[in-house]
Amino acid sequence: MKTQSILLAALASAPVALAHTVFTDFYVDGMPQGDGVAMRMSPHADTAGSPIASLDSDDMACNVEGTKGVSRVQSVSDGALLTFEIRSWPDDPTKERLDRGHKGPCAVYLKKVTSAINDKGVGDGWFKLFDHGYNNATDRWCTDEIIDNNGLLSVNLPKGLEGGYYLARPEILALHAANSGDPQFYTGCAQIFLESSGSLVPEETVSIPGYVEYNQPATDFDIYNTDNSKYTVPGPSVAKLTAKSATSGSAAQTSQTEGKKPDGCLVENGNWCGLEVSSYSDESGCWASAEECWTQGKVCWSSAPPTGGAGCELWQTKCTGIQDACNAKNFNGPPNKGKVLTPAKKAIDVGEIMATVGGGVVDAPAPKTSATSKEAAQTSTPAKATSAAAAEEKEPSSSKAATPAKTTPAEAAAPKPTSSAADSYETGTEPEKEDATSAASSAPVYTITVKPSAPGAAPTQAGGQVCPKGWKCVTETVVVTQTVYVTAAYDSYKRSNVRHRRHGHRQ
């Protein structure tokens, strides 16, 4: 049998150039579903964090190539708490979640669909569950709340929604460049099955794309020279729900029939599952099972989402163990047959919960795993920025401190591939706030860009750029980092060794 040599680390590596943010995963009642599980995101690691290129694009529904669903659908209970996580680097939750200068509103939409996997997401049927823009009392945008809540956006599903398949769509709009015609939308879609006997449906729905346009007050707003309290969030109002008519003609879906986690899944990575290899009792069977394991591993790496291949690395240890047993002439296996290698998932404290009524945020008890804890969170208490952000945001001392997430998903904590991808990051500093009575507050904004001469080098001077008289100048620093990765060769050696050993017994 011909054995194709694969370099797992090489398959894992893809250039990453992330200057913004991406919705990477979601939690149900504080329980992580896993990085990339049941989540539509751009499959291109190098641009996964980029904003949607055009408001008229189908990408506005569920992100780049989001018209194609993933293989998993996660079940949620009636009234469940959904929490979406953003990361600037999809495979590394320890880095910043979104640059502080990306100020703007957020929202969560739902769309009832016949199939969460096959529905393209594009077109009519979307209704808004929640939105939040600017809070004049605290001088904070929705993005400030998400950043200070460790990148987590939480919202309760309305109790009594009609059961069945939905696409759940979180949305962030960054307005830092909206005044120059560049409103930056970030989105994605979670594929869920709502276990509910309720009958509530939205009175009205909207089409995505189509629900927002360029040159609207919500999309070309100047956050630097306009009173932010006058901002109105884009899109429709939060949907009014009504009992579904008995004569509507469509029956509610009562049981999930697609997207379930495969039985016997030993390792998860995104929407891929590793299944136990064939048992063996002789040398040829041993090497055949090793080959079977490596073949599954190749699929894992090739299908890994931008969140990385931590699960693929775990699977690789299983393949190596089988191979080692074959070399040791232990031909009864596989070793640790049926052992689940994916770390057990643990509920986390998701911090603030975005209220479903009236906007704003509320502090949440930890963790949110029961209806009692969710219902107890329906009071509006604005949160205070973390200490690092407090000076920048100039928060009132009376604001209540936000509770950051205490734990990240177990999948995110797993080691990353040794040959991960090159990162480059671009960030801009937020314009310094001025007194409202200052004449300079009405001055037009002029951006001075400061760039490094080479990756890793210190930024150069402003290149002779001088702040024009009568303008308010903003310095934007472009930081480029470059990481050199070395492809691990030991996997290639081990795979070639598999081939040698498998055929050696015939000589």
C-alpha positions in Angstrom: 0.0 0.0 0.0 1.3 3.4 -0.9 1.9 5.7 2.0 1.8 9.4 1.4 4.2 11.3 3.6 2.6 14.3 5.4 4.1 17.0 7.4 1.4 17.8 10.0 3.0 21.0 11.2 3.3 22.2 7.6 -0.4 21.6 7.0 -1.2 23.5 10.2 0.8 26.6 9.2 -1.0 29.4 7.3 0.1 33.0 7.3 -1.9 35.0 9.7 -2.2 38.8 9.3 -4.8 39.9 11.7 -5.4 43.6 12.3 -9.0 43.5 13.7 -11.1 40.7 15.2 -13.1 37.6 14.5 -15.9 35.7 16.3 -14.2 32.4 17.0 -16.6 30.4 19.2 -19.6 30.5 21.5 -20.8 29.3 24.9 -24.2 28.0 26.0 -25.0 28.9 29.6 -21.3 29.5 30.2 -20.3 26.1 28.7 -17.8 26.3 25.9 -18.7 24.5 22.7 -15.2 24.4 21.5 -13.1 26.7 19.2 -14.8 26.8 15.8 -17.4 24.2 16.7 -20.7 25.0 14.8 -19.3 28.4 14.0 -19.2 29.9 10.5 -16.2 32.1 10.2 -13.9 33.0 7.3 -11.8 29.9 6.5 -8.8 32.0 5.5 -6.5 32.3 8.5 -4.5 35.2 7.0 -7.6 37.5 6.7 -10.0 35.9 9.2 -10.1 39.0 11.4 -10.7 41.5 8.6 -13.9 43.5 8.4 -16.5 42.6 5.7 -15.3 44.1 2.5 -18.7 45.5 1.3 -22.1 46.2 2.9 -23.7 44.8 -0.2 -21.8 41.5 -0.1 -23.4 38.2 0.9 -20.5 38.0 3.4 -22.5 40.4 5.6 -24.7 37.5 6.6 -22.2 35.0 8.1 -18.7 36.3 7.1 -16.5 35.4 4.2 -17.7 32.1 2.5 -20.3 32.0 5.3 -23.0 30.8 2.8 -21.5 27.4 3.3 -22.4 25.8 6.6 -20.2 23.6 8.9 -21.0 20.1 9.8 -21.9 20.6 13.5 -25.0 22.1 15.1 -25.2 22.8 18.8 -28.4 22.3 20.8 -29.5 25.1 23.2 -32.4 25.2 25.7 -35.2 27.6 25.8 -34.1 30.9 27.2 -30.4 29.9 27.1 -27.6 32.3 27.6 -25.5 32.7 24.4 -22.0 34.1 24.7 -19.9 34.9 21.7 -16.1 35.3 21.9 -13.9 37.6 19.7 -10.1 37.4 19.3 -7.7 39.4 17.2 -5.6 36.2 16.8 -8.1 33.4 16.4 -5.8 30.8 17.8 -4.6 32.8 20.8 -7.1 34.2 23.4 -4.3 35.6 25.5 -3.7 38.5 23.1 -5.9 41.5 22.8 -9.5 41.0 21.6 -10.0 44.2 19.7 -8.0 47.4 19.4 -9.5 50.0 21.8 -9.7 52.5 18.9 -12.3 50.3 17.2 -15.3 52.0 18.9 -18.9 51.3 17.9 -22.1 49.4 18.5 -22.9 45.7 18.6 -26.0 43.6 18.0 -27.2 40.0 17.9 -29.5 38.6 15.2 -31.4 35.3 14.7 -32.7 33.6 11.6 -35.1 30.6 11.8 -34.1 28.1 9.1 -35.1 24.6 8.0 -31.4 23.5 8.1 -28.7 25.2 10.0 -26.1 23.5 7.9 -27.6 24.0 4.4 -29.2 27.4 4.7 -27.0 30.1 3.1 -28.0 32.7 5.6 -28.4 35.3 2.9 -31.7 37.1 2.4 -34.8 37.8 4.4 -35.7 36.1 7.7 -33.3 37.9 10.1 -34.6 39.6 13.3 -32.7 41.6 15.9 -32.5 40.1 19.3 -30.4 42.8 21.0 -28.4 46.0 20.2 -26.3 48.5 22.1 -24.5 51.6 20.9 -23.2 54.4 23.1 -23.8 55.1 26.7 -23.6 58.8 27.4 -23.6 58.3 31.2 -20.4 56.3 31.1 -18.9 57.5 27.8 -18.6 54.0 26.6 -19.5 52.1 23.5 -20.6 48.5 23.2 -17.1 47.6 22.0 -15.7 49.0 25.3 -17.9 46.6 27.2 -16.8 43.6 25.1 -13.1 44.4 25.3 -13.3 44.9 29.1 -15.3 41.7 29.4 -12.4 39.6 28.0 -13.8 39.6 24.5 -17.2 38.1 25.5 -20.6 39.3 24.2 -23.5 37.6 26.1 -27.2 37.8 25.5 -30.2 35.7 26.7 -32.5 34.1 24.2 -36.1 35.2 24.7 -38.1 32.6 26.6 -40.7 30.9 24.5 -39.2 31.2 21.0 -40.4 28.7 18.5 -38.1 25.6 18.6 -36.0 24.5 15.7 -32.9 25.4 13.8 -31.5 28.9 13.9 -28.5 30.9 12.8 -27.3 33.2 15.6 -25.4 36.2 14.3 -23.3 38.5 16.5 -22.2 41.8 15.0 -19.8 44.5 15.8 -19.5 47.8 13.8 -16.3 49.7 14.3 -16.7 53.4 13.5 -13.2 54.7 13.7 -13.0 55.1 9.9 -16.7 55.6 9.2 -16.3 59.3 8.6 -14.1 58.5 5.7 -16.6 56.0 4.2 -15.2 52.8 5.8 -17.7 51.4 8.4 -16.2 48.1 9.5 -18.5 45.2 10.2 -17.4 42.0 12.0 -19.7 39.1 12.2 -20.1 35.3 12.0 -22.9 32.7 12.6 -23.4 30.0 15.2 -25.5 27.0 14.0 -27.9 26.1 16.8 -30.9 23.9 17.5 -33.3 25.5 20.0 -35.0 22.9 22.2 -38.3 24.8 22.9 -42.0 24.1 22.8 -42.7 27.9 22.5 -44.5 29.6 19.7 -43.0 33.1 19.6 -41.9 34.4 16.2 -40.8 37.9 15.1 -43.5 40.2 13.8 -41.1 41.5 11.1 -37.8 40.4 9.6 -35.1 42.0 7.5 -32.7 40.9 4.7 -29.0 40.6 5.2 -27.4 42.0 3.1 -29.7 45.0 2.7 -30.5 46.0 6.2 -27.8 48.6 6.3 -26.3 50.8 3.6 -23.5 53.3 3.1 -24.0 57.0 3.6 -26.5 56.4 6.4 -26.2 58.2 9.8 -25.4 54.9 11.5 -22.6 54.0 9.0 -20.9 57.3 8.3 -21.0 58.7 11.8 -18.0 60.8 12.9 -17.2 59.7 16.4 -14.4 62.3 16.8 -16.3 65.5 15.9 -19.9 64.6 16.7 -21.7 64.3 20.0 -21.6 60.5 20.4 -24.9 60.5 22.4 -26.7 61.3 19.1 -25.7 58.0 17.5 -28.4 55.6 16.5 -27.5 51.9 16.0 -27.9 50.5 12.5 -30.5 48.1 11.3 -34.0 47.5 12.6 -35.3 47.8 16.1 -35.2 44.9 18.4 -37.9 42.5 17.1 -41.3 42.3 18.7 -42.3 38.7 19.2 -45.8 37.4 18.8 -47.4 33.9 19.1 -47.3 32.0 15.8 -50.6 31.6 14.1 -52.0 28.1 14.1 -52.8 28.5 10.4 -49.3 29.5 9.3 -48.8 26.2 7.6 -45.3 25.4 8.9 -44.7 23.0 11.8 -42.2 23.6 14.5 -39.1 21.3 14.6 -39.2 19.3 17.7 -36.0 17.2 17.5 -32.5 17.7 16.2 -31.7 15.5 13.2 -28.5 17.1 11.8 -25.2 18.3 13.0 -24.9 16.2 16.2 -21.5 15.2 17.5 -20.5 11.8 16.1 -20.7 8.9 18.4 -17.2 7.7 19.4 -15.6 11.1 18.9 -12.2 10.8 20.7 -10.7 14.2 19.7 -12.4 17.4 18.5 -10.8 20.1 16.4 -13.3 22.6 15.2 -16.0 20.5 13.4 -13.7 17.5 12.9 -13.9 14.4 15.1 -11.3 11.7 15.3 -12.7 8.1 15.5 -11.1 5.0 16.9 -8.9 3.1 14.5 -9.3 -0.6 13.7 -8.2 -3.1 16.3 -5.3 -5.4 15.5 -3.5 -8.5 16.7 -0.6 -8.9 14.3 2.1 -6.8 12.8 0.4 -6.0 9.5 -2.7 -4.9 11.3 -0.7 -2.7 13.6 0.9 -0.8 10.8 -2.5 -0.6 9.0 -4.0 1.0 12.0 -1.1 3.5 12.3 -1.7 4.4 8.7 -5.5 4.8 9.4 -4.7 7.1 12.2 -2.3 9.3 10.2 -4.9 9.5 7.4 -7.5 10.9 9.8 -4.9 13.3 11.1 -4.3 14.7 7.7 -8.0 15.5 7.4 -7.9 17.2 10.8 -5.1 19.6 9.7 -6.5 20.3 6.3 -9.9 21.2 7.8 -8.7 23.1 10.8 -10.4 26.5 11.2 -8.4 29.7 11.9 -8.7 28.9 15.6 -5.9 26.4 15.1 -5.1 22.7 15.4 -4.8 21.9 19.1 -7.0 18.9 18.7 -5.0 17.7 15.7 -1.9 17.8 17.9 -3.7 15.6 20.4 -4.6 13.2 17.6 -1.0 13.1 16.5 0.1 11.8 19.9 -2.4 8.9 19.4 -0.9 8.1 16.0 2.6 8.2 17.4 1.6 5.9 20.2 0.3 3.3 17.8 3.4 3.6 15.7 5.7 3.2 18.8 3.8 0.1 19.8 4.3 -1.4 16.3 8.1 -0.7 16.5 8.1 -2.3 20.0 6.4 -5.4 18.4 3.4 -5.0 20.6 0.8 -6.1 18.2 -2.3 -6.0 20.4 -4.1 -2.7 20.2 -4.7 0.1 19.6 -3.2 1.4 22.9 -5.8 3.2 25.1 -8.6 2.0 22.9 -11.6 4.3 23.1 -10.0 6.9 25.3 -11.3 10.4 24.8 -8.4 12.8 24.5 -10.2 16.1 24.2 -10.0 17.9 27.6 -13.2 18.0 29.5 -15.1 21.3 29.0 -15.8 23.5 32.0 -18.3 26.3 32.5 -16.8 29.7 32.9 -17.9 33.0 34.3 -18.9 35.0 31.2 -18.9 38.3 33.1 -21.3 40.9 31.9 -24.5 40.0 30.2 -25.9 42.3 27.5 -29.6 42.9 28.5 -32.3 41.9 26.0 -34.4 44.9 26.9 -33.4 48.5 26.9 -29.7 48.1 26.0 -26.9 48.4 28.5 -25.1 45.7 30.4 -25.6 43.8 33.6 -23.1 42.1 35.9 -23.6 38.3 35.8 -23.2 35.7 38.6 -20.7 33.0 37.8 -21.1 30.7 36.1 -24.4 31.1 34.2 -25.7 27.5 34.2 -29.2 27.8 35.4 -32.4 29.7 34.7 -32.2 31.3 38.2 -28.8 32.9 37.5 -30.0 34.2 34.1 -33.2 35.7 35.5 -31.3 37.4 38.3 -29.2 39.3 35.8 -32.0 41.5 34.5 -31.0 44.7 36.1 -29.1 47.4 34.3 -25.7 48.3 35.8 -23.1 50.0 33.6 -19.6 48.5 34.0 -16.4 50.2 34.6 -13.3 49.6 32.4 -10.3 47.7 33.6 -7.5 49.6 35.3 -5.5 49.7 32.0 -8.4 51.2 30.1 -9.7 53.4 32.9 -7.2 56.2 32.2 -7.9 56.1 28.5 -11.6 56.0 28.9 -11.7 58.5 31.8 -14.4 56.5 33.6 -16.5 58.0 36.4 -15.3 56.6 39.7 -18.9 55.6 40.6 -19.1 53.0 37.8 -19.4 49.4 38.8 -16.4 47.2 38.0 -16.8 44.6 35.3 -16.2 41.0 36.1 -13.7 39.5 33.6 -14.0 36.0 32.4 -12.0 33.8 34.8 -11.3 30.9 32.5 -10.7 30.4 28.8 -11.9 27.3 27.0 -9.9 24.2 27.5 -9.4 23.9 23.8 -7.9 27.4 23.6 -5.4 26.5 26.3 -4.1 23.5 24.4 -0.6 23.9 22.8 -0.5 25.3 19.3 1.2 23.7 16.4 5.0 24.3 16.3 4.7 25.6 12.8 1.9 28.1 13.3 1.6 31.0 11.0 3.2 34.4 10.6 1.4 37.2 12.4 1.3 40.9 11.4 -0.8 43.3 13.4 -1.9 46.9 12.6 -3.2 49.1 15.3 -4.1 52.8 15.6 -4.1 54.9 18.7 -7.4 56.5 19.7 -7.6 60.3 19.4 -7.2 61.9 22.7 -10.5 63.2 24.2 -10.8 67.0 24.5 -13.0 69.3 26.6 -16.4 69.9 25.0 -15.9 73.6 25.3 -12.6 73.6 23.4 -12.5 75.1 19.9 -10.3 72.3 18.8 -13.1 69.7 19.3 -14.7 70.9 16.1 -11.5 70.7 14.1 -11.3 68.2 11.2 -9.2 65.1 11.8 -5.8 64.7 10.1 -4.1 61.3 10.4 -0.3 61.0 10.5 0.8 57.4 9.8 4.0 56.1 11.4 5.4 52.9 9.9 8.4 50.7 10.7 11.1 50.5 8.0 11.1 46.7 8.3 9.3 43.9 10.2 10.4 44.0 13.8 12.0 47.5 13.4 11.1 50.5 15.5 8.6 52.9 13.9 10.3 55.7 11.9 9.5 59.3 12.4 6.4 60.8 10.8 8.1 61.0 7.5 8.0 64.8 7.4 4.3 64.9 8.0 3.3 68.0 9.9 0.0 68.7 11.6 -1.8 71.3 9.5 -2.8 74.4 11.3 -6.4 74.3 12.5 -6.6 70.5 12.3 -6.8 67.9 15.1 -4.1 65.4 14.4 -4.3 61.6 15.1 -1.1 59.5 15.0 -1.7 56.0 13.7 1.2 53.6 14.3 1.5 50.5 12.1 3.3 47.7 13.9 4.4 44.7 11.8 5.7 41.6 13.4 7.1 38.6 11.6 7.7 35.2 13.0 9.9 32.7 11.2 8.6 29.1 11.5 10.6 25.9 11.0 8.7 23.0 9.6 9.1 20.0 11.9 10.7 17.1 10.0 10.2 14.4 12.6 6.7 13.6 11.4 8.0 13.0 7.9 10.6 10.6 9.3 8.0 8.8 11.3 5.6 8.4 8.4 8.4 7.1 6.2 9.3 4.7 9.0 5.7 3.5 9.0 6.1 2.6 5.3 9.4 0.9 5.9 8.1 -1.2 8.8 4.9 -2.1 7.1 6.6 -3.6 4.1 9.7 -4.9 6.0 7.9 -7.9 7.4 7.3 -9.2 3.9 11.0 -9.4 3.1 
